[in-house]
Amino acid sequence: MKVPSIISILFLASLLFSCDNDDSLNPEVETSAVAHLFATSKDGSVKKFDINNGDKTSFKIASSSTEGIHFSPGEDAFVIVSRSSLHLQAYSGISNYRPEQTHNLSVDFASTSDLFSPRDLAVSGEFYVVSDNSDVDYDESTADGRFFVYEKTAEGFRLRNILTTDFNVWGVEFEGEDLYAAVDKTNQVAIFNDFINSNKSDKAVSPTKKIGIEGLVQIHGLDYEDGTLVVSDIGDPASNTDGAIHVITDFNSKLLETANGGNIGLTVQTVISGAKTLLGNPVNLVYDAAYNVVFVAEQANGGGRILAFTKARSANSNIAPNLNYKFSGVNSLEFYTE
């Protein structure tokens, strides 16, 4: 995400979309000239919210369950991961659709159906990496997962290779050439240096480094921007009130200071948690450094909500979200600004 110029246009309330919201908002966000939040849900629907003018556009796509989305501004297209069809799907001409309506989209092109249980999507150039948490060896007592690496070509998506890990995977995010992956069922983040170029064939891979985040129970979502790592904690999956967001600024230096297998301490984190936050199972999130805001896909509390917390780098407390929009089954987000 790049934000060359930030101007104060409307605060977060302008995102708010219908009279049935139970929002309690704080007018403390500056927006860029273009600011679009994309959200997917487990029922297959996709929504685009224009923060600057409050417009909402809804899309019905050729997937009855969706998890993971990437928007490409140059192509005016988004790519989603279909859990129902077990492949990538691309849809173009997104800006041509009128807001405040629901549009039925047709797939422009799709990958082969290679996936088993996709959970997130990370993109680096023409490479699309899907994390998949299916049981690779059919033994539930052992931890494993997979990364499916697709290359986008003129003909569509080509499955380049499949990488197997010795841990359960969930959220994924590229930082330059490195891939960050959430180690599901733990408090750990795995870092794979030079991920695309170093892993060109089918094989088992081990992370360059794996570190824990003190105070976190079960990581799911993660995002990195401008030196800040933001991760979500779903806590007990059966609870809809024990979720949390952990924010770690100056993450690169903290990563270097932490030994492989060690923990980043609570004293150097900002943690958003507690009953007021409405965080239960925050399965995905996206952070924007210019706004200093984290948007959260909260799947359990209230049946599903998009939440946002401003002043993310310093909001170390049990605070109410600045945005609270009900969206049933929401499970992944993408925030694009320019």
N, C-alpha and C positions, 0 to 999 in steps of 0.2 A: 504494500500500500504506500502511495506517495502523496504528500500533501504540500504542494509548492507554496500555496498561500492560504492562510486561515483567516476567515473573516467572521465576525459575529453576525449571524443571520437570524437563526431561530434557536431556541433552546430545545432540550430533548422532548418537551411536550409536543412539539410540532410533529414528532413521529407518531402521535397517538390519534389513532386510527379509527376508533369507533366509540360510540357512547356507552358501550357495555364494559369498557375497561374500568378496573378498580385502581387507577393510577394515583400515586402520590409523588409528584415530580419536583425537581429542583432545577431552576433555570440557570445552570452553570456550565453549559457546553457550547463551545464555538464549533461551527461547521465549515467545511470547505465548499467549493463551488459545486462539486458533485459528491454526494454521500449516500450510498445505497447499501442497505443491509439485506442480505438474502438469507432465507431460512427454509429448511426442509423439515418434513415430519415423517413419522413412521407410517402414515397413511398414504404417502406418496405425493402430497401437495407441496408446492413451492410458493413462497411469497417474497416479494421485493418491496421494501419500505424505503421511500425517499425521505431522508431526515430533513432536508431543507424545506419541503413544502407539505409534508405529512401524507403524500399520496401512497396508497397501497395497491399493488398489482398482484393478482393471484393467478397461478398457473396450475392446470391439471396436465400431468405428464403421463408417459407410457410406463409408469411404474407404480405399483400399489404399496411399495415400501421403499423409502429413500433414506440414505445416511451418508453424508459427505457431498460437498458442493464446491466448485471453483468457478469464478467468473473471469472471462478473458475480455477486457475492454476493446482490444484491437479487432477482435472478431465479433464483438457484441453478442457473446454466447456464454452460456454456462454449461458445465459438465457436472452430472450427478452420478453417484454410485447407487445402483438399484439393488436392493436386497431381495426383491421379488424375482428379478430376471438375472441377477448375479453377474452383472456387467456394467460397464460405463456407458452412459448415454449423453449425447451432445445435442443442445438446442440453441439455435441462433436467432438473430433479429430481435433480441429481447427488448431493446429500447423502442421498437415499433408498436408495442402493445399498449393500449390505453390503460391508464390507472383506474382504480375503483371498479374494475371488472374482473371476471374470471375467464381466462383464455385456455382453450384446449390446444396443446402443442403436439406436434409430430416430431419424432426423433429424426435428426439429420443423419447421424451415423452412430454406431455403437460398437463396442468391442465384442469379442467372443465371450460366451458365458463360462468364465473360468473360476469365479469366486465361490466361496462357501458361506462365510459369515462376515461380510465386510463391515468395518466400523468407522473408518475415516479415510480422508484423501489428502495427500500433500503433493504439490506440483513444483517442479523445478525445470524451467524451460519447456521442452517438449516431452518431458518425462512425468508420468502420472503414477504415483505410488499409493496403492490401497493397502491398508492394514486389515488383516483378516484374523479373527480370533477363534476360528474353528479348531477342533481337536485334531491335530495333524496325525498323531500315532494311534488315535482311538483309545487312549489310556488316560482317563481323567485324573489319575494320580500324578501325572507328569505335566509340567508346564511347557507349552510350545505355542507357536503362532507363525504367521507368514506375512511376507510383503510381496504383493503382486506388482511388478514393474512394467508399465505400459509405455510405449513410445507413440506419440502422435505423429502420423505421417500424412501425406496428401491423400491417401486412401482411407484413413481412419485411425483407429487405435490398434497397435500391434503388441501382443504380449511378448515382451523381451525375455523376461526370466522371472522365476519364483525363488524367493529367499526364505529359508526356514530359520526360526529363532528358538532358543531354549527358554523362552518366557512368553507369557500371554501378552498380546499387544492390544492397544486401543488407539488413542490419539496419536497423530503424526504431524510433524511440522518441519519444513526446511528452513535452515539458517545458512544462507550461502550454499555451499556444497555439502554441508553436514545435515544429517537427518536426526531429529529428536523424536523419540518414541516413548509413549507412556507405557510403563510395565504394569499391566492390569493386575489387580488383586494385591498390589504392593504400594509403597510410597515412592517408587523409584522412576527416574528418567534415564533412558539409555541414549547415548550419543554415538552415532556412526559417522566417522569422518570420511569425507569424499565418497559419499554413499553410492552415487550413480556410477562413477568411473571405477570404483574399486570392486564392484559386485556385478559383473556383466554376464554371469552364467548361473544356472540353477545350482544352489549350494546352501549349506548351513552357514549362518553368519553369527558372529559375536560382536557386541558393541565395543567401540574403542574405549568407552568409559561408561560406568553406570553409577549414579549417585542417588541418595535418598533425600527426601525433604521432610525434616523433622516436623511432627505434628499432623502430618497427612496420613490418612488411613488407606484409602483406595483411589488412586489417580485414574482419571479418564480423559478429560480434555486438556490441551495445552496449546499455547500460542507464544510466539517470540517476536518482539519488535523493538528496535532502537535500544538494545541492551537489557531489556526487561523480559523475563520469563513469567508467564501467568499460567497456572495450572488449576484444575478443579479436582475436588475431593468429594466422591459420592458417599463416603462413610459406609454405613450399613445400607445395602441396596433396598432392604425392606422398610427403611425409615424415610419419610418425606420431609424431615426437619433437621437432619444432621449434616447437611452438605457444607462445603466451604470453598473459598477461593484463596489461593496463596499467590502472592505477588513478590517476585524477587528482582530487585533492581541491580544494575551492575553485575548481571549474572555471569558474564565471561570471567571476571576476576574471581568470583566466588567459586566457579567451576574449577578454575586452576588451583585454588587454595584447598579444594576438597579432594581427598584421596579416592581412588577408585574403590567403590563400595562404601564410602563414607557418607555422612549426612550433612546437608546445609542446615544450620541451626535456626531455631525459631526467632532468635534475637535479630537476625538480619532479614526477616521476612515481614511482609504486611499480610494479615489474615482477615478475611471478611467471613464471619460466621455468626450463627445465633438465630433465634426465632424470628427476629425482625427482618432478616435477609430474605426469607422465603426459599432458602437453598435447601434442597433435599437430595436430589440426584442430578447435579449439574453435569450432564454428559458431554457437553461441548461448550467452547467459548471462543471469543475472538477479542483481541486487545488492540486498541489504537493509541499510539503514543502521543500524537498531536492533540487528540481529544482528552487523553489521560482517562479513558473510559474502557471498561470491560463489559461486553455483551455476553450474556449467558443463556444457553439452552437448558432450562430447568425442566426435566421430564416428569418428575413425580409430584411436586407440590402443586395442588390445584388442578391436576390433570395435565399440566404442561404450561409453561410460561416462558416468554422472553423477558429477561431481567437485564438491567444495566446499572452499573455503579460508576459514578463519576469520582474524580479524585482518587483513582484506583491505586496510585502509588503511595497514598497516605491514609486510605480509609481502613485503618486497623481496628475494627470494632464490629459490634453487633448493630448494623445500620439498616434502615429500610432502603430498598432499591430506588433509584431515581426514575427508573422505568419498570413498569410491571404490566405486560401485555399477555393476555391469555392466548395460548396457541397449543391446542391439544397435540400431544405426541411429538413436539418439537425435538429435534435431535442433532442438528448441525447448523452452523452459521458461517457466513462469509461477509466481510465488511469491505467495501471498495470505496476509496475516495481519490480525488485528484484535484 
